[in-house]
Structure formats: C-alpha cells, structure tokens
Amino acid sequence: MTDKIRWGVLGGTSWIARDAIMPGIRKSRNGVLAATASRDPDEARRRYGEEAGVRIMGYDELIADPAIDAIYIPLPNSMHAEWALKAAKAKKPVLCEKPLGLDAAEVATMFAAFEQAGVPLMESFMYRFHPQHARVREIIDSGVIGEVLEVRSHLSNNMMSPPDPKNVRMIPELGGGVLLDMGCYVVSSARMVMQAEPLSIRGWQKLDKRFGVDVADGAVLEFPGGRMAVVSCSFETTGLGHYSVIGRNGMIEVPRGLVLGLGNFVPEALIVTVDKNGKRSEELLPANDHYQLTVEAFADAVIHGKPVPLSPQDSLGNAKVLDAWIKSVREGRDVQI
C-alpha cells in the first residue's frame, strides 16, 4: 500500500459525495480521488464533466478496478449493504454513509463479511472526528460540571416546505424517513457522551401519510446509573445539529456539535460551559473540516493496517438502539435494549 489511498466513490452525483466527502478527499493528506461511479456514466459526464484525473465508470466496474484502493458509499440507505458486500467480495475497504444498514441484523451481516474478507468497513459519522468532541470530554473529565446526568441531542433540516417526492428520504423502499437519516446521529452523540449503552428506550414518531415515512421522531433513553438522554430529529424544522451535556453542577452546550457546514463553508466550532449559577463562558475552536478528518482517519487505518477508529461494536450498538426505537413506537411502550 502506498502512502496515499486511491478513492473510488459509488454514486458520485449525490450531494453528500459532491459537496462534502469528495472535497474532503481532495484536501486530504493521505488520499486522492481516482474515480466516481454512476448508474449512467455517460449522463454523469454530460451533467458534471470529467475532472482531471478522476474517471467516471459504472458501479461494478469501479469495485473491480485494481487501481482503486478504497470505496466510499453514499448511496440510499437500502443500497448500503448490497454494494458494501460486493466491495467486501472484491476485498476493497469501505467507508459507508450512515446509517450503515437498515437494522442491526444487516449491520452484523456486513461486518461479518468484511471480517472474513480481511478488509475494514467503517460507518461515516463525520461529526465524531471533529476536535470539539475531544474538548468536550476534557471539560467533562475536569469535573467542572460535576457528574453527567443527562444528554440532550437534536438534529433537523426543513425538507417539508415544500417536500420533494423524488428525494430518497421520502421513499420508504429506499430506507427513507428521518429516524434512519438523522436519528442515528442523536443516538450516537448520546452514547458518545455517556460512554455507555442505553438500557431502555421510549420512542415517539410522526408519520407523513403522503409519503409513508416518518418526518419527526423523539425518544427518552435510560442509561446505567439512573442517567438519561432526550433525543429528537425532524424533517420539519430548520437545520440544527446540537447537543447539551447536563451535569450535577453545570452544563455544556455544543451548538454546532452535529452539523458544521458543507464544502467550502466550514465555520468555527463553539463550546459553551454554564456553571451552577448560570454564568456562561464561550470557547471557539478553529474551523476544521470533519469530512476531511474522517477520510484521513479511515485512510490512515487502511495504509497502516490498523483498526478503524469507529469500531464495528460502536456501529452495531447504534443500530440496536434504532431498532428498539422503532419497536417502541410500534408497540407504544418502553423497550429494553
């Protein structure tokens, strides 16, 4: 393996690929964008042109190409497992958009295939790679807010004013709905802060009958030691992505914790600490592209043959919580995880 990964992108016309991950790869210190794939390569060339040094090809062609070292998958949720498993068969490392699979069983199948193939698979939770979360952990560990008792996390983007029926998030057969699209983030952030797995969950959901997908979800998670998390996600409210850590003696607010920006728009991160008297102190962290940091971290693991920084156990744990959330909504009760 060379000191730079040659990346291939399955579905290079998606917004997350073109506006986030592909710019991150171009800026990365240990990767180059070598090829993108489309179901209709000729149409992709007409629409976007062919960037110097970046080939456009079909999906199967890209997976089979010996000049591709690793693959990024930004396809609709229902297609993640299918194409990741094909990449595993070709012994290609894969960075796959969240949610990794439609449920925990699918996620487990994917990791088993990659373990057998001897190549890594990692869920692309880009927010986890921003330095602000390490700083939040430092503040927690300093004891300034006391014992952490509660986490609150929210992610939203207004997609209903008006809705686009062609958006994959509005199509049930493609794994649409806000729980899979955004609920995975709020669950992940709660687990990250608590450094534990929840014991139970009580979920709520709003279904849009026009499309047959959920457009707003909320839940309360019980964690060990009598701690809790309140999480929510929505296609109906303005784009926000934040979490708060509530301790016995204060709290930490991370207003840009889950969403910072796309492409060339990467603002500073902000951390607000509030003491027990309500006194607020703000800390700005330099602008940092967490998409770039994600692809660099994955590429480092591939190049050096080390475990990927987001483990299979982490992704499987997140999927199990989402499964329990869905079950709680359907059965109208608390569900053990």
NORURFEN-V701938 format. One record per residue. N is the residue number from 1. RES is the residue in three letters. PHI is phi in degrees with one decimal (none if undefined). OMEGA is omega in radians with two decimals (* if undefined). NEAR is the number of other ideal C-beta (glycine too) atoms within 12 Angstrom. Layout:
# NORURFEN-V701938
<<N/RES/PHI/OMEGA/NEAR> <N/RES/PHI/OMEGA/NEAR>>
This chain:
# NORURFEN-V701938
<<1/MET/none/3.12/19> <2/THR/-77.9/3.14/16> <3/ASP/-86.1/3.07/16> <4/LYS/-136.7/3.11/22> <5/ILE/-82.1/3.03/36> <6/ARG/-94.2/-3.03/33> <7/TRP/-88.6/2.92/44> <8/GLY/-120.0/-3.09/47> <9/VAL/-113.3/3.06/50> <10/LEU/-83.9/-3.10/45> <11/GLY/87.3/-3.06/35> <12/GLY/-72.8/3.12/44> <13/THR/-94.7/3.12/27> <14/SER/-71.3/-3.07/30> <15/TRP/-66.3/-3.11/20> <16/ILE/-65.5/3.09/34> <17/ALA/-73.3/-3.01/38> <18/ARG/-73.0/-3.04/29> <19/ASP/-99.0/-3.03/21> <20/ALA/-129.6/-3.02/36> <21/ILE/-71.1/-3.12/44> <22/MET/-63.2/3.00/37> <23/PRO/-60.4/3.10/29> <24/GLY/-63.6/3.09/40> <25/ILE/-63.6/-3.12/43> <26/ARG/-61.4/-3.12/28> <27/LYS/-85.5/-2.99/25> <28/SER/-69.2/-3.13/33> <29/ARG/-81.6/-3.01/19> <30/ASN/-132.2/3.13/28> <31/GLY/-151.5/3.04/40> <32/VAL/-132.5/3.07/29> <33/LEU/-84.0/-3.04/36> <34/ALA/-99.2/-3.07/33> <35/ALA/-161.3/2.98/37> <36/THR/-126.3/-3.12/42> <37/ALA/-125.0/3.11/38> <38/SER/-140.5/3.05/33> <39/ARG/-64.9/3.09/24> <40/ASP/-130.3/-3.09/18> <41/PRO/-55.6/-3.13/25> <42/ASP/-64.3/3.10/14> <43/GLU/-64.7/3.11/14> <44/ALA/-62.6/3.11/30> <45/ARG/-66.4/3.14/19> <46/ARG/-65.6/-3.06/13> <47/ARG/-75.5/-2.97/16> <48/TYR/-116.9/-3.05/21> <49/GLY/76.1/-3.13/14> <50/GLU/-108.4/-3.14/20> <51/GLU/-67.5/3.14/22> <52/ALA/-56.7/3.10/10> <53/GLY/82.5/-3.12/15> <54/VAL/-116.7/-3.13/30> <55/ARG/-82.7/3.05/27> <56/ILE/-116.5/-3.06/34> <57/MET/-148.3/3.07/29> <58/GLY/-80.8/-3.08/25> <59/TYR/-59.4/-3.09/33> <60/ASP/-63.6/3.12/21> <61/GLU/-63.1/-3.13/23> <62/LEU/-65.5/-3.13/40> <63/ILE/-61.2/-3.10/33> <64/ALA/-81.5/-3.03/21> <65/ASP/-67.8/3.14/27> <66/PRO/-68.5/3.12/15> <67/ALA/-85.5/3.09/22> <68/ILE/-106.2/-3.10/35> <69/ASP/-91.2/-3.09/36> <70/ALA/-149.8/-3.04/48> <71/ILE/-124.1/3.01/53> <72/TYR/-107.6/-3.10/54> <73/ILE/-115.5/3.06/47> <74/PRO/-109.5/-3.04/40> <75/LEU/-68.8/3.05/35> <76/PRO/-53.0/-3.02/33> <77/ASN/-51.3/-3.07/43> <78/SER/-69.1/-3.09/23> <79/MET/-103.2/-3.08/28> <80/HIS/-59.4/-3.07/42> <81/ALA/-63.3/-3.10/34> <82/GLU/-54.2/-3.04/28> <83/TRP/-83.3/3.03/38> <84/ALA/-66.0/3.13/44> <85/LEU/-64.9/3.06/31> <86/LYS/-64.9/3.11/29> <87/ALA/-66.4/3.12/40> <88/ALA/-61.5/3.12/30> <89/LYS/-60.7/3.10/21> <90/ALA/-86.5/3.14/28> <91/LYS/58.3/3.09/24> <92/LYS/-108.6/3.04/38> <93/PRO/-60.6/-3.07/39> <94/VAL/-132.9/2.89/46> <95/LEU/-105.4/-3.01/51> <96/CYS/-118.1/3.12/48> <97/GLU/-58.8/3.04/41> <98/LYS/-77.2/-0.24/40> <99/PRO/-71.2/-3.05/43> <100/LEU/-58.0/3.10/44> <101/GLY/-139.9/-3.11/40> <102/LEU/-75.0/3.11/33> <103/ASP/-158.0/-3.06/30> <104/ALA/-64.9/3.14/29> <105/ALA/-62.8/3.13/18> <106/GLU/-66.8/3.11/31> <107/VAL/-61.6/3.13/39> <108/ALA/-62.3/3.11/25> <109/THR/-61.6/-3.14/26> <110/MET/-63.5/-3.11/40> <111/PHE/-66.3/3.11/36> <112/ALA/-62.1/3.14/20> <113/ALA/-65.9/-3.13/30> <114/PHE/-72.7/3.07/35> <115/GLU/-63.5/3.11/16> <116/GLN/-64.6/-3.14/15> <117/ALA/-75.9/3.13/22> <118/GLY/77.8/3.09/15> <119/VAL/-129.7/-3.05/31> <120/PRO/-84.5/3.00/41> <121/LEU/-129.2/3.11/46> <122/MET/-138.5/3.07/42> <123/GLU/-77.9/-3.03/43> <124/SER/-89.4/3.00/44> <125/PHE/-89.5/-2.98/38> <126/MET/-61.3/-3.05/41> <127/TYR/-61.6/-3.07/40> <128/ARG/-64.6/-3.04/37> <129/PHE/-96.7/3.11/32> <130/HIS/-79.8/-3.10/38> <131/PRO/-60.6/-3.10/26> <132/GLN/-61.9/-3.09/38> <133/HIS/-74.7/3.02/34> <134/ALA/-65.4/3.11/20> <135/ARG/-68.4/3.06/26> <136/VAL/-59.0/3.12/41> <137/ARG/-62.5/3.10/22> <138/GLU/-60.5/-3.14/19> <139/ILE/-65.6/3.10/30> <140/ILE/-60.2/-3.08/32> <141/ASP/-66.8/3.10/19> <142/SER/-70.4/3.12/16> <143/GLY/86.5/-3.03/15> <144/VAL/-65.8/3.11/25> <145/ILE/-103.0/3.13/33> <146/GLY/75.2/-3.12/22> <147/GLU/-62.1/3.12/19> <148/VAL/-76.7/-3.10/37> <149/LEU/-114.0/-3.05/26> <150/GLU/-152.8/3.00/30> <151/VAL/-126.5/3.04/42> <152/ARG/-125.2/-3.08/32> <153/SER/-139.0/-3.10/43> <154/HIS/-143.6/3.05/38> <155/LEU/-141.7/-3.12/39> <156/SER/-154.2/3.04/31> <157/ASN/-157.8/-3.08/29> <158/ASN/-74.0/3.11/18> <159/MET/-110.7/-3.01/31> <160/MET/-112.0/-3.06/25> <161/SER/-126.7/-0.08/13> <162/PRO/-94.0/3.09/12> <163/PRO/-76.6/3.08/22> <164/ASP/-108.9/-3.11/17> <165/PRO/-58.7/-3.12/18> <166/LYS/-86.2/3.10/13> <167/ASN/-64.4/-3.10/24> <168/VAL/-58.4/3.14/30> <169/ARG/-70.8/3.13/36> <170/MET/-102.3/-3.07/28> <171/ILE/-117.0/-3.08/25> <172/PRO/-56.2/-3.08/24> <173/GLU/-64.2/3.13/16> <174/LEU/-99.3/-3.13/24> <175/GLY/80.1/-3.12/33> <176/GLY/-74.0/-3.11/33> <177/GLY/106.6/-3.03/41> <178/VAL/-76.2/-3.11/44> <179/LEU/-62.6/3.11/50> <180/LEU/-70.1/-3.07/41> <181/ASP/-73.4/-3.04/37> <182/MET/-124.4/3.13/42> <183/GLY/-60.4/3.12/46> <184/CYS/-61.0/3.13/47> <185/TYR/-68.6/-3.05/42> <186/VAL/-69.7/3.04/48> <187/VAL/-66.5/3.14/51> <188/SER/-59.3/-3.11/43> <189/SER/-66.8/3.10/42> <190/ALA/-64.4/3.12/45> <191/ARG/-65.8/3.11/38> <192/MET/-61.1/-3.10/36> <193/VAL/-69.2/-3.10/40> <194/MET/-72.1/-3.08/35> <195/GLN/52.4/-3.12/23> <196/ALA/-159.3/3.07/22> <197/GLU/-96.3/3.12/29> <198/PRO/-67.8/-3.14/39> <199/LEU/-91.3/-3.11/24> <200/SER/-154.8/-3.12/25> <201/ILE/-147.6/2.98/40> <202/ARG/-124.2/-3.01/29> <203/GLY/-111.5/3.08/38> <204/TRP/-135.6/-3.10/26> <205/GLN/-152.4/3.03/31> <206/LYS/-113.6/-3.10/24> <207/LEU/-103.0/3.03/22> <208/ASP/-95.5/-3.04/26> <209/LYS/-67.6/3.12/10> <210/ARG/-63.5/-3.05/15> <211/PHE/-112.2/-3.12/27> <212/GLY/74.8/3.09/17> <213/VAL/-126.9/3.06/33> <214/ASP/-77.1/-3.12/37> <215/VAL/-117.4/3.05/36> <216/ALA/-156.1/-3.13/32> <217/ASP/-141.9/3.06/40> <218/GLY/-146.4/-3.14/34> <219/ALA/-161.1/2.96/40> <220/VAL/-115.5/3.14/30> <221/LEU/-109.1/3.05/44> <222/GLU/-96.3/3.10/29> <223/PHE/-111.1/3.12/29> <224/PRO/-55.9/3.10/19> <225/GLY/81.2/3.12/15> <226/GLY/71.4/3.11/11> <227/ARG/-95.1/-3.06/28> <228/MET/-147.6/3.00/28> <229/ALA/-135.1/3.05/41> <230/VAL/-114.0/-3.03/30> <231/VAL/-128.1/3.12/46> <232/SER/-154.7/3.11/40> <233/CYS/-152.6/-3.02/47> <234/SER/-157.9/2.93/34> <235/PHE/-94.7/-3.00/38> <236/GLU/-109.1/-3.08/24> <237/THR/-121.8/-3.06/23> <238/THR/-58.3/-3.06/17> <239/GLY/-59.2/3.10/23> <240/LEU/-129.4/3.07/26> <241/GLY/-150.0/-3.02/33> <242/HIS/-143.2/2.98/35> <243/TYR/-144.2/3.12/43> <244/SER/-129.3/3.11/33> <245/VAL/-115.2/-3.06/42> <246/ILE/-106.7/-3.13/30> <247/GLY/-111.2/-3.12/29> <248/ARG/-66.8/-3.05/18> <249/ASN/-121.3/-3.13/22> <250/GLY/163.0/-3.13/29> <251/MET/-150.2/3.08/34> <252/ILE/-123.6/3.07/41> <253/GLU/-109.5/3.13/31> <254/VAL/-124.5/-2.98/42> <255/PRO/-67.6/3.09/28> <256/ARG/-118.9/-3.00/32> <257/GLY/-69.1/-3.07/41> <258/LEU/-108.9/-3.13/41> <259/VAL/-134.8/3.11/34> <260/LEU/-112.5/-3.10/36> <261/GLY/165.2/-3.11/25> <262/LEU/-125.9/3.06/25> <263/GLY/58.9/-3.10/21> <264/ASN/-83.8/3.13/16> <265/PHE/-93.9/3.13/16> <266/VAL/-130.8/-3.09/27> <267/PRO/-77.1/3.03/21> <268/GLU/-66.1/3.02/20> <269/ALA/-88.2/-3.09/34> <270/LEU/-131.1/3.05/26> <271/ILE/-125.4/-3.13/36> <272/VAL/-116.1/3.07/30> <273/THR/-107.4/-3.11/31> <274/VAL/-120.4/-3.13/24> <275/ASP/-85.4/-3.04/20> <276/LYS/-67.2/3.10/15> <277/ASN/-96.3/3.13/10> <278/GLY/88.4/3.12/11> <279/LYS/-72.1/-3.07/14> <280/ARG/-105.9/3.01/17> <281/SER/-128.7/-3.08/20> <282/GLU/-109.9/3.12/17> <283/GLU/-132.4/3.10/22> <284/LEU/-99.2/3.05/18> <285/LEU/-107.6/-3.09/25> <286/PRO/-56.6/3.07/16> <287/ALA/-56.9/-3.09/21> <288/ASN/-149.1/-3.08/29> <289/ASP/-83.7/-3.10/33> <290/HIS/-71.7/3.02/37> <291/TYR/-69.7/3.07/43> <292/GLN/-60.9/-3.13/31> <293/LEU/-64.1/3.13/36> <294/THR/-66.0/-3.10/39> <295/VAL/-68.0/3.10/44> <296/GLU/-67.6/3.14/31> <297/ALA/-64.3/3.11/34> <298/PHE/-65.3/-3.13/44> <299/ALA/-62.5/3.09/37> <300/ASP/-58.4/-3.14/29> <301/ALA/-63.5/-3.14/27> <302/VAL/-66.6/-3.08/38> <303/ILE/-61.8/-3.03/26> <304/HIS/-98.4/3.10/18> <305/GLY/65.6/-3.12/13> <306/LYS/-105.4/3.08/17> <307/PRO/-61.4/3.10/19> <308/VAL/-68.0/-3.04/36> <309/PRO/-68.4/3.00/28> <310/LEU/-104.3/-2.94/33> <311/SER/-77.5/3.01/21> <312/PRO/-57.1/-3.14/29> <313/GLN/-63.7/3.12/19> <314/ASP/-64.0/-3.12/29> <315/SER/-66.4/3.13/41> <316/LEU/-66.1/3.08/31> <317/GLY/-61.9/3.12/32> <318/ASN/-65.1/-3.13/42> <319/ALA/-63.5/3.13/41> <320/LYS/-64.4/3.11/34> <321/VAL/-66.8/3.11/45> <322/LEU/-62.9/3.08/51> <323/ASP/-59.4/-3.12/33> <324/ALA/-67.2/3.10/34> <325/TRP/-60.8/3.13/45> <326/ILE/-62.0/3.14/31> <327/LYS/-63.1/3.12/26> <328/SER/-62.0/3.12/30> <329/VAL/-63.3/-3.09/28> <330/ARG/-66.6/-3.05/17> <331/GLU/-98.9/3.09/16> <332/GLY/64.0/-3.11/12> <333/ARG/-152.7/2.98/15> <334/ASP/-66.3/3.14/21> <335/VAL/-125.8/3.06/27> <336/GLN/-74.2/-3.11/19> <337/ILE/-108.2/*/32>>
